[in-house]
């Protein structure tokens, strides 16, 4: 719902410096790092004056109403912003120092003597910075950089087998998109159920797999049986084999994609923009041990009528229609030899 100040041209940074007490501490620091990317992040430099914000602690015995007391903008580009916090400090009602030290600081402030407070703020700044860095280390959302370049992303890439830079940026599929599927990509052994989930979610279309489809594979020349004195592999029951190929029932699986619209159908053809990413993602997940085909299923009402001069491609986008289809009869099987050309 709309609230006071909604719809104005006032910037977020102006609101941050004017009413810093309205912000959560971690939110305020993140905004300051985002506003001033040219300055060092909190706690990551050897010189505090070059960091994006300087922390000081409010000293007193009262009960604060917010974690942040105020945020002051930097006097120049070389100086840090200044944030006064209420929740942490060596002195004060919640600090570890005895109460007389707090009274001594307050007495000095009344006399405009800030020496002792400034001295303690040297340590307060470091303690608060470390607390923020600890939270930032274990909270992914705190990193203002690209998600795929954070240290957390490095852990996830390692889990899915892409821990080194040389293993990345090798596919048309963006590495950043794979981070979402880390829990499935890290599973061993990998399953068809997870496979279907990844492909269906990435391409936003129904994809189902069929296992143990089987395929014929050629026999190596040195393993084929040849009859005669100069023949080979002639021992019955041990090395002899009839034919030049063998059937492997678990050597191939099939993916059924759709039913889908005709526009989506064109994307998954060998010259479509989704064909190469699909093949690469399949090989990345399932490896090269098994062959695969995939079948494209077209919605019944999306099957086009064939017309001369209409640009129909034989075997891909051409169907002879005598009436309306009642089910996804418009289908194209993309076989392994076409897929191998792009892998």
SETI-646496 format. One line per 8 residues: number of its first residue (from 1); for each residue x, y, z of N, C-alpha, C. Coordinates in steps of 0.001 Angstrom, whole numbers, padded with zeros to 6 digits. Layout:
<sites>
NUM> X Y Z X Y Z X Y Z; ...
</sites>
This chain:
<sites>
1> 000843 -001196 000000 000000 000000 000000 000878 001246 000000; 000323 002350 -000481 001062 003599 -000501 001251 004123 000910; 002335 004824 001124 002618 005385 002433 003212 006771 002247; 003488 007409 003347 004009 008767 003302 005342 008797 002555; 005463 009694 001625 006684 009823 000853 006691 009006 -000418; 005643 008167 -000609 005597 007331 -001803 005360 008186 -003039; 006033 007834 -004117 005815 008531 -005372 006583 009832 -005499; 007472 010163 -004566 008252 011392 -004670 009540 011102 -005421
9> 010235 012170 -005803 011495 012020 -006523 012687 012003 -005572; 012439 011766 -004309 013509 011729 -003318 014274 010422 -003445; 015596 010499 -003507 016404 009298 -003701 016538 008518 -002399; 016869 007245 -002542 017045 006390 -001377 018240 006834 -000545; 019309 007293 -001204 020486 007743 -000463 020168 008966 000389; 019346 009883 -000127 018954 011046 000673 018169 010615 001904; 017267 009670 001717 016475 009169 002841 017358 008441 003848; 018373 007740 003347 019288 007004 004223 020048 007955 005140
17> 020571 009035 004585 021351 009970 005395 020459 010860 006261; 019227 011078 005841 018331 011940 006605 017676 011199 007768; 017278 009948 007529 016594 009161 008555 017223 007774 008653; 018490 007755 009005 019212 006492 009100 018655 005552 010149; 018005 006094 011165 017460 005265 012241 016303 004390 011764; 015766 004687 010587 014667 003873 010048 015162 002587 009388; 016470 002456 009219 017033 001314 008509 017622 000302 009480; 017552 -000960 009082 018274 -002006 009800 019769 -001802 009585
25> 020570 -002176 010561 022013 -001955 010476 022602 -002598 009225; 022316 -003867 009008 022904 -004582 007873 022391 -004023 006547; 021156 -003649 006520 020602 -003053 005312 021284 -001726 005004; 021518 -000928 006029 022149 000380 005841 023576 000234 005326; 024331 -000710 005885 025718 -000904 005440 025752 -001386 003994; 024866 -002302 003657 024810 -002794 002274 024498 -001659 001303; 023591 -000783 001681 023253 000349 000822 024441 001292 000659; 025168 001518 001729 026350 002383 001650 027408 001775 000731
33> 027594 000457 000802 028556 -000202 -000087 028093 -000122 -001542; 026799 -000192 -001742 026262 -000113 -003104 026360 001308 -003659; 026130 002298 -002797 026182 003696 -003224 027605 004120 -003567; 028589 003587 -002834 029993 003989 -003028 030852 002781 -003385; 030688 002209 -004586 031461 001011 -004952 032949 001272 -005115; 033334 002556 -005275 034752 002869 -005454 035536 002791 -004148; 034844 002778 -003018 035512 002704 -001718 035626 001258 -001252; 036535 001022 -000317 036754 -000330 000187 035540 -000818 000970
41> 035175 -002092 000818 034082 -002645 001627 034440 -002640 003104; 033447 -002776 003937 033633 -002719 005385 034591 -003809 005859; 035613 -003393 006612 036521 -004329 007249 037503 -005021 006343; 037625 -004619 005077 038497 -005316 004140 039733 -004513 003760; 039984 -003430 004453 041166 -002634 004178 042022 -002452 005415; 043284 -002099 005208 044182 -001864 006340 044040 -000451 006890; 043428 000447 006109 043222 001828 006535 041718 002096 006618; 041247 002334 007824 039815 002542 008033 039294 003770 007298
49> 040143 004758 007080 039710 005991 006434 039359 005782 004962; 039791 004656 004383 039502 004390 002976 038284 003484 002794; 037694 003070 003903 036521 002204 003820 035263 003036 003580; 034203 002370 003239 032980 003061 002852 032280 003726 004029; 032480 003218 005238 031803 003784 006401 032675 003629 007637; 032585 004607 008503 033301 004589 009780 032257 004423 010879; 032438 003398 011718 031481 003122 012782 031914 003782 014084; 030962 004406 014753 031183 004927 016103 030007 004468 016954
57> 030236 004381 018240 029213 003862 019142 028619 004976 019990; 027307 004919 020160 026617 005870 021035 026880 005469 022483; 027209 006435 023307 027528 006164 024712 026414 006721 025589; 025870 005894 026456 024817 006333 027356 024215 005158 028100; 023311 005477 029046 022657 004441 029847 021180 004255 029459; 020731 004985 028454 019321 004895 028077 019079 003668 027187; 017813 003381 026933 017439 002254 026084 017199 002775 024661; 018021 002387 023700 017887 002927 022338 016632 002407 021646
65> 016092 003224 020761 014882 002851 020023 015191 002129 018720; 016427 002199 018258 016794 001549 016998 018262 001162 017041; 018661 000277 016127 020056 -000170 016084 020972 000933 015581; 020476 001731 014653 021262 002822 014076 020750 004141 014630; 021678 004961 015109 021297 006268 015638 021224 007297 014523; 022290 007394 013730 022294 008321 012605 023385 007927 011619; 023235 008401 010394 024229 008170 009341 024553 009517 008724; 025837 009846 008711 026285 011134 008193 027061 010925 006906
73> 026752 011716 005910 027430 011598 004623 028880 012049 004728; 029742 011481 003890 031163 011828 003897 031367 013282 003496; 032361 013916 004118 032654 015312 003822 033265 015474 002435; 033950 014428 001947 034558 014454 000615 034624 013027 000089; 035019 012883 -001178 035096 011557 -001784 036171 010692 -001147; 037164 011309 -000525 038251 010555 000100 037916 010117 001519; 036873 010680 002099 036516 010375 003482 035388 009345 003528; 035333 008560 004616 034242 007584 004739 032972 008230 005281
81> 031851 007593 005017 030610 007986 005680 030709 007614 007157; 029829 008139 007960 029901 007915 009403 028554 007375 009901; 028624 006256 010632 027416 005646 011166 027552 005488 012671; 026582 006027 013398 026540 005886 014853 025553 004779 015198; 026043 003775 015928 025200 002618 016255 024902 002594 017750; 023801 001948 018101 023370 001872 019500 023566 000500 020130; 023840 -000497 019327 023772 -001862 019836 025113 -002433 020268; 026216 -001768 019997 027510 -002370 020312 028519 -001279 020619
89> 029320 -001482 021634 030351 -000538 022024 031024 -000979 023307; 032243 -000544 023501 032975 -000928 024713 032417 -000228 025942; 031911 000985 025761 031339 001735 026883 029827 001805 026726; 029162 002300 027751 027714 002410 027711 027035 001346 028542; 025709 001387 028543 024948 000459 029368 025157 -000993 028994; 025411 -001298 027723 025609 -002683 027292 027045 -003037 027041; 027976 -002148 027324 029385 -002405 027067 030071 -003155 028197; 031229 -003740 027936 031942 -004510 028959 032691 -003652 029980
97> 032957 -002378 029661 033690 -001532 030597 032799 -001133 031774; 033386 -000961 032952 032603 -000543 034129 031914 000804 033900; 030843 001020 034629 030041 002233 034479 030838 003521 034682; 031839 003565 035596 032594 004817 035759 033253 005303 034471; 033655 004373 033587 034253 004793 032316 033217 005499 031441; 032009 004990 031455 030942 005637 030690 030660 007031 031244; 030628 007140 032582 030399 008443 033201 031532 009403 032873; 032765 008869 032805 033917 009706 032473 033800 010229 031038
105> 033356 009372 030133 033185 009787 028735 032082 010834 028619; 030956 010603 029300 029847 011552 029240 030233 012900 029830; 031017 012856 030898 031488 014105 031501 032393 014850 030533; 033259 014109 029821 034131 014739 028833 033348 015332 027674; 032296 014646 027235 031481 015155 026134 030789 016458 026509; 030391 016585 027787 029772 017836 028232 030766 018978 028179; 032048 018621 028323 033106 019647 028254 033737 019711 026854; 033071 019021 025884 033540 018968 024500 034916 018336 024381
113> 035167 017371 025256 036412 016602 025221 036061 015186 024746; 036404 014869 023515 036025 013569 022928 037199 012601 022827; 038298 012908 023507 039513 012101 023351 039283 010638 023718; 038702 010387 024908 038507 009003 025357 037505 008273 024460; 036440 008946 024089 035446 008314 023209 036053 007993 021849; 036829 008918 021291 037461 008679 019992 038436 007509 020061; 039124 007386 021191 040065 006274 021360 039323 004937 021360; 038239 004868 022110 037468 003619 022162 036795 003313 020821
121> 036451 004353 020062 035805 004127 018767 036748 003487 017753; 038052 003596 017990 039002 002876 017126 038729 001377 017200; 038518 000890 018418 038244 -000539 018629 036791 -000878 018282; 035896 000066 018571 034490 -000174 018230 034312 -000381 016722; 035005 000446 015950 034898 000320 014491 035342 -001063 014028; 036439 -001527 014585 036945 -002830 014156 036010 -003964 014580; 035498 -003888 015794 034599 -004936 016287 033309 -004993 015469; 032750 -003827 015185 031506 -003781 014406 031754 -004250 012972
129> 032916 -003878 012424 033260 -004317 011069 033384 -005832 010994; 034020 -006427 011995 034164 -007886 012020 032806 -008572 012139; 031923 -007988 012943 030588 -008565 013084 029847 -008547 011747; 029985 -007450 011008 029334 -007363 009701 029955 -008343 008712; 031273 -008481 008736 031942 -009397 007809 031555 -010844 008073; 031376 -011193 009343 030939 -012558 009674 029562 -012819 009085; 028647 -011862 009244 027309 -012024 008684 027375 -012091 007150; 028207 -011269 006564 028323 -011230 005107 028901 -012527 004553
137> 029799 -013145 005302 030443 -014373 004840 029449 -015511 004684; 028457 -015566 005574 027531 -016696 005579 026137 -016341 005068; 025972 -015145 004539 024692 -014749 003947 024933 -014364 002489; 024438 -015173 001573 024707 -014959 000153 024212 -013591 -000310; 023060 -013179 000182 022439 -011946 -000301 023223 -010695 000074; 024174 -010791 000985 024918 -009612 001421 025954 -009174 000397; 026335 -010060 -000507 027338 -009712 -001508 026674 -008883 -002603; 027190 -007674 -002842 026578 -006787 -003830 027095 -007063 -005231
145> 028081 -007948 -005375 028616 -008287 -006685 027733 -009287 -007410; 028096 -009651 -008652 027334 -010669 -009398 027297 -011985 -008629; 026147 -012626 -008518 026027 -013856 -007723 026980 -014960 -008147; 027267 -015078 -009451 028120 -016161 -009917 029603 -015885 -009694; 029944 -014720 -009144 031336 -014386 -008871 031640 -014307 -007374; 030684 -014653 -006543 030886 -014621 -005099 031623 -015870 -004637; 032169 -015827 -003420 032874 -016997 -002891 031909 -018153 -002668; 030656 -017831 -002375 029661 -018880 -002175 029385 -019608 -003481
153> 029364 -018865 -004578 029156 -019497 -005884 030291 -020460 -006201; 031510 -020127 -005750 032638 -021035 -005959 032420 -022377 -005288; 031830 -022362 -004082 031526 -023622 -003396 030502 -024431 -004193; 029477 -023746 -004694 028422 -024437 -005435 028947 -025001 -006753; 029799 -024236 -007444 030392 -024736 -008681 031233 -025987 -008421; 031930 -026018 -007298 032743 -027187 -006955 031864 -028413 -006737; 030708 -028230 -006116 029803 -029353 -005869 029275 -029954 -007170; 029095 -029128 -008188 028540 -029636 -009445 029619 -029997 -010461
161> 030914 -029916 -010051 031989 -030330 -010943 032554 -029233 -011809; 032389 -027969 -011408 032909 -026837 -012178 033719 -025920 -011270; 034548 -026529 -010427 035258 -025767 -009408 036373 -024889 -009925; 036934 -025187 -011085 038036 -024391 -011628 037551 -023556 -012808; 038251 -022457 -013060 037833 -021531 -014113 037838 -022189 -015489; 038751 -023128 -015712 038837 -023776 -017016 037639 -024631 -017364; 036832 -024985 -016367 035654 -025819 -016603 034390 -025001 -016833; 034515 -023688 -016789 033342 -022825 -016926 033318 -022142 -018290
169> 032187 -021550 -018581 031985 -020794 -019827 032307 -021637 -021056; 031915 -022911 -021026 032160 -023789 -022171 030875 -024162 -022911; 029743 -023752 -022384 028458 -024098 -022991 027674 -022841 -023339; 026680 -023021 -024195 025768 -021916 -024484 024852 -021633 -023301; 024728 -022600 -022401 023974 -022408 -021160 024833 -021595 -020198; 024295 -020526 -019651 025062 -019680 -018739 025359 -020427 -017448; 026608 -020354 -017001 026993 -021020 -015754 026159 -020521 -014584; 025836 -019238 -014608 025054 -018660 -013517 023698 -019352 -013384
177> 023112 -019758 -014516 021805 -020417 -014480 021881 -021782 -013815; 023047 -022424 -013858 023189 -023762 -013284 023248 -023744 -011762; 023576 -022599 -011176 023683 -022531 -009715 022372 -022904 -009038; 021267 -022583 -009671 019951 -022888 -009100 019737 -024391 -008947; 020412 -025187 -009777 020205 -026641 -009781 021334 -027394 -009079; 022100 -026709 -008244 023260 -027343 -007616 022887 -028594 -006840; 021795 -028557 -006086 021422 -029711 -005261 021153 -030946 -006116; 020639 -030755 -007328 020374 -031884 -008223 021629 -032302 -008983
185> 022435 -031325 -009387 023654 -031637 -010133 024715 -032292 -009262; 024637 -032078 -007950 025633 -032649 -007038 025294 -034075 -006623; 024100 -034544 -006937 023685 -035884 -006523 024422 -036963 -007308; 024823 -038004 -006604 025413 -039187 -007226 024817 -040430 -006592; 024309 -041394 -007356 024194 -041345 -008821 023075 -040404 -009253; 023145 -039949 -010478 022146 -039024 -010992 020928 -039789 -011504; 019769 -039189 -011340 018517 -039881 -011638 017774 -039222 -012791; 016894 -039994 -013417 016057 -039464 -014489 015060 -038445 -013946
193> 014602 -038651 -012713 013655 -037714 -012099 014277 -036325 -011969; 015521 -036258 -011470 016211 -034972 -011358 016501 -034400 -012741; 016847 -035272 -013679 017117 -034866 -015057 015905 -034159 -015655; 014743 -034761 -015503 013505 -034172 -016014 013219 -032827 -015356; 013463 -032732 -014063 013192 -031487 -013334 014066 -030349 -013835; 015353 -030624 -014048 016282 -029585 -014503 015896 -029092 -015896; 015704 -030030 -016825 015402 -029643 -018205 014052 -028933 -018309; 013048 -029451 -017609 011717 -028843 -017676 011723 -027432 -017117
201> 012444 -027224 -016015 012479 -025900 -015397 013294 -024924 -016237; 014417 -025370 -016769 015283 -024461 -017526 014602 -023988 -018816; 014003 -024916 -019545 013385 -024554 -020824 011903 -024187 -020688; 011365 -024281 -019451 009973 -023905 -019187 008994 -024668 -020090; 009233 -025962 -020205 008380 -026809 -021020 008433 -028227 -020468; 007393 -028988 -020667 007328 -030350 -020132 008313 -031252 -020875; 009192 -031905 -020125 010158 -032854 -020688 010142 -034108 -019826; 009914 -035251 -020468 009876 -036522 -019760 010835 -037503 -020417
209> 011465 -038350 -019592 012459 -039287 -020087 011964 -040722 -020092; 012495 -041501 -021005 012208 -042929 -021094 013538 -043663 -021097; 013731 -044533 -020121 015007 -045216 -019956 015006 -046572 -020659; 016213 -047136 -020819 016409 -048481 -021366 015740 -048639 -022729; 015966 -047685 -023613 015395 -047774 -024956 016196 -048719 -025851; 017479 -048861 -025571 018314 -049771 -026339 018775 -049184 -027659; 019901 -049712 -028158 020451 -049229 -029425 021458 -050241 -029963; 021638 -050237 -031282 022663 -051059 -031925 023989 -050298 -031924
217> 025060 -051009 -031564 026390 -050413 -031561 027335 -051272 -032389; 028176 -050652 -033220 029096 -051429 -034069 030175 -052123 -033234; 030595 -053284 -033712 031664 -054037 -033056 032991 -053631 -033675; 033991 -053444 -032850 035314 -053072 -033346 035846 -054143 -034292; 036594 -053738 -035282 037080 -054659 -036309 037893 -055807 -035731; 038684 -055552 -034715 039524 -056615 -034144 038737 -057576 -033257; 037425 -057335 -033087 036599 -058228 -032278 035567 -058992 -033112; 035500 -058702 -034401 034563 -059392 -035287 035100 -060785 -035620
225> 034222 -061768 -035723 034608 -063136 -036063 034810 -063272 -037572; 035970 -063815 -037962 036282 -064124 -039355 036610 -065605 -039457; 035968 -066311 -040384 036180 -067751 -040560 037346 -067991 -041514; 038077 -069050 -041235 039178 -069427 -042109 040478 -069558 -041354; 041507 -069988 -042105 042817 -070200 -041477 043360 -068892 -040916; 043159 -067811 -041650 043664 -066504 -041200 042600 -065705 -040447; 041532 -066399 -040031 040453 -065712 -039333 040793 -065365 -037892; 039809 -064863 -037183 040003 -064463 -035788 038705 -064649 -035015
233> 038846 -064752 -033710 037694 -064879 -032807 036746 -065997 -033271; 037291 -067208 -033403 036518 -068327 -033933 036128 -069349 -032874; 036490 -069137 -031624 036222 -070128 -030581 034764 -070025 -030144; 033981 -071095 -030432 032561 -071084 -030095 032343 -070978 -028587; 031430 -070133 -028205 031101 -069972 -026792 032063 -069096 -026020; 033124 -068647 -026679 034114 -067840 -025955 034406 -066513 -026668; 034784 -066575 -027917 035163 -065334 -028601 034409 -065104 -029903; 033653 -066102 -030349 032954 -065952 -031629 031700 -065091 -031464
241> 031376 -064373 -032523 030213 -063481 -032500 029691 -063310 -033920; 028403 -063477 -034108 027791 -063338 -035425 027385 -061883 -035643; 027782 -061342 -036776 027384 -059991 -037117 028469 -058960 -036849; 028151 -057738 -037186 029094 -056627 -037022 028583 -055566 -036050; 027475 -055865 -035386 026956 -054931 -034393 026280 -055710 -033272; 026068 -055044 -032142 025502 -055694 -030968 024422 -054791 -030367; 023392 -055418 -029823 022288 -054671 -029200 022578 -054453 -027724; 022502 -053194 -027292 022702 -052843 -025882 021404 -052225 -025371
249> 020690 -052972 -024525 019379 -052523 -024061 019458 -051261 -023215; 020551 -051074 -022480 020673 -049891 -021630 021568 -048814 -022245; 021832 -048940 -023524 022763 -048012 -024159 022175 -046691 -024585; 020851 -046532 -024534 020248 -045286 -025009 018990 -044977 -024204; 018725 -043683 -024053 017474 -043232 -023446 016821 -042218 -024377; 015585 -041895 -024081 014813 -041007 -024950 014171 -039905 -024123; 014178 -038701 -024660 013533 -037559 -024016 012379 -037088 -024889; 011217 -036956 -024282 010025 -036490 -024989 009736 -035058 -024537
257> 009792 -034133 -025493 009686 -032704 -025199 008347 -032188 -025716; 007510 -031696 -024826 006225 -031158 -025219 005073 -031903 -024567; 003853 -031701 -025089 003463 -030926 -026279 003731 -029421 -026133; 003997 -028793 -027273 004360 -027379 -027261 003788 -026676 -028482; 003924 -025355 -028468 003446 -024550 -029586 004397 -024700 -030774; 003939 -024277 -031944 004766 -024394 -033144 006005 -023515 -033045; 005884 -022354 -032426 007034 -021458 -032257 008095 -022101 -031367; 007669 -022722 -030280 008606 -023435 -029413 009197 -024640 -030135
265> 008379 -025303 -030923 008819 -026463 -031696 009993 -026103 -032604; 009906 -024959 -033278 010977 -024525 -034178 012277 -024275 -033424; 012179 -023813 -032183 013381 -023541 -031388 014175 -024803 -031089; 013504 -025954 -031005 014181 -027198 -030646 014641 -028005 -031858; 014380 -027530 -033059 014926 -028178 -034244 016428 -027907 -034325; 017182 -028710 -035097 018646 -028554 -035128 019156 -027167 -035472; 018366 -026358 -036165 018804 -024995 -036464 018151 -023964 -035546; 017471 -024427 -034487 016813 -023526 -033547 017740 -023090 -032429
273> 017335 -022041 -031712 018207 -021472 -030689 018262 -022303 -029411; 017306 -023216 -029208 017314 -024045 -027998 017971 -025405 -028211; 018279 -025743 -029461 018797 -027080 -029758 020173 -027314 -029130; 021116 -026424 -029394 022470 -026592 -028855 022503 -026528 -027333; 021862 -025540 -026681 021843 -025551 -025209 021241 -026826 -024637; 020190 -027359 -025279 019574 -028595 -024793 020557 -029755 -024866; 021212 -029924 -026001 022173 -031021 -026156 023331 -030895 -025173; 023829 -029685 -024982 024949 -029477 -024064 024547 -029743 -022623
281> 023359 -029317 -022246 022899 -029537 -020880 022652 -031022 -020627; 022172 -031735 -021631 021969 -033180 -021503 023301 -033881 -021284; 024293 -033545 -022094 025606 -034172 -021954 026272 -033791 -020631; 026064 -032563 -020196 026666 -032135 -018932 026117 -032945 -017773; 024832 -033219 -017787 024218 -033955 -016680 024431 -035461 -016810; 024165 -036015 -017978 024174 -037475 -018137 025503 -038032 -018615; 026411 -037178 -019083 027693 -037672 -019554 027598 -038294 -020939; 028676 -038958 -021347 028766 -039529 -022695 028632 -041044 -022705
289> 028341 -041640 -021564 028264 -043102 -021488 027092 -043653 -022284; 025972 -042949 -022287 024768 -043427 -022966 024405 -042501 -024124; 023873 -043093 -025175 023350 -042305 -026270 021931 -041850 -025965; 021433 -040916 -026743 020067 -040443 -026510 019473 -039873 -027795; 018183 -039991 -027905 017377 -039296 -028910 016390 -038419 -028162; 015839 -037422 -028844 014701 -036748 -028235 013611 -036527 -029271; 012394 -036601 -028778 011202 -036514 -029621 010480 -035210 -029313; 010227 -034420 -030346 009513 -033155 -030197 008032 -033388 -030460
297> 007191 -033009 -029509 005748 -033210 -029613 005056 -031864 -029811; 004239 -031792 -030848 003532 -030563 -031182 002073 -030672 -030742; 001543 -029600 -030191 000136 -029596 -029788 -000757 -029853 -031004; -001871 -030574 -030799 -002738 -030913 -031940 -003194 -029701 -032743; -003556 -028627 -032065 -004062 -027453 -032776 -002954 -026566 -033340; -001690 -026968 -033138 -000562 -026189 -033638 000067 -026811 -034888; -000395 -028000 -035279 000170 -028658 -036461 -000221 -027855 -037702; 000756 -027339 -038457 000426 -026476 -039596 -000045 -027284 -040811
305> -000836 -026648 -041632 -001233 -027246 -042902 -000121 -027019 -043920; 000184 -028053 -044678 001274 -027939 -045637 000778 -027233 -046891; 001534 -026245 -047344 001196 -025490 -048550 002449 -025323 -049392; 002284 -025416 -050689 003405 -025184 -051589 003863 -023735 -051461; 005171 -023564 -051322 005709 -022224 -051156 005624 -021704 -049745; 005146 -022537 -048822 005003 -022094 -047435 006242 -022302 -046589; 007302 -022830 -047193 008553 -023012 -046454 008581 -024236 -045573; 007685 -025210 -045811 007684 -026438 -045005 008934 -027258 -045305
313> 009498 -027876 -044271 010709 -028679 -044413 010366 -030153 -044237; 010695 -030944 -045234 010337 -032350 -045248 010954 -033079 -044060; 010101 -033761 -043303 010553 -034524 -042147 010625 -033718 -040867; 010523 -032399 -040974 010621 -031546 -039786 009322 -030779 -039530; 008869 -030058 -040524 007683 -029210 -040312 006606 -029482 -041351; 006538 -030694 -041846 005531 -031025 -042861 004717 -032234 -042418; 003396 -032076 -042399 002473 -033154 -042052 001316 -033150 -043052; 000864 -034357 -043438 -000317 -034485 -044287 -001536 -034574 -043388
321> -002409 -033598 -043490 -003580 -033544 -042620 -004847 -033830 -043418; -005681 -034696 -042849 -007008 -034951 -043417 -008107 -034488 -042472; -007702 -033945 -041329 -008655 -033477 -040336 -007913 -032959 -039125; -008643 -032676 -038076 -008032 -032179 -036854 -007434 -033332 -036052; -006212 -033117 -035535 -005585 -034112 -034671 -006236 -034067 -033294; -006390 -035228 -032675 -006993 -035321 -031353 -005949 -035408 -030247; -004702 -035690 -030611 -003619 -035785 -029630 -002349 -035264 -030271; -001252 -035295 -029491 000016 -034747 -029979 000627 -035688 -031012
329> 000049 -035685 -032220 000533 -036566 -033283 001663 -035927 -034078; 001732 -034602 -034046 002809 -033936 -034751 004100 -034085 -033975; 004966 -034975 -034433 006189 -035259 -033687 007365 -035418 -034632; 008538 -035091 -034126 009783 -035242 -034874 010809 -035866 -033952; 011469 -036907 -034420 012529 -037554 -033638 013885 -037042 -034116; 014637 -036454 -033193 015992 -035989 -033477 016948 -037088 -033039; 017643 -037697 -033994 018472 -038855 -033677 019886 -038452 -033295; 020588 -039431 -032748 021877 -039180 -032104 022917 -038632 -033069
337> 022897 -039048 -034329 023942 -038593 -035254 023830 -037094 -035533; 022595 -036539 -035487 022437 -035091 -035630 022906 -034362 -034380; 022627 -034967 -033226 023016 -034359 -031953 024530 -034325 -031819; 025199 -035385 -032300 026655 -035478 -032163 027373 -034363 -032906; 026737 -033779 -033916 027384 -032731 -034695 027594 -031447 -033905; 026823 -031236 -032841 026942 -029992 -032071 027669 -030207 -030747; 028046 -031436 -030438 028688 -031726 -029156 030170 -032003 -029345
</sites>
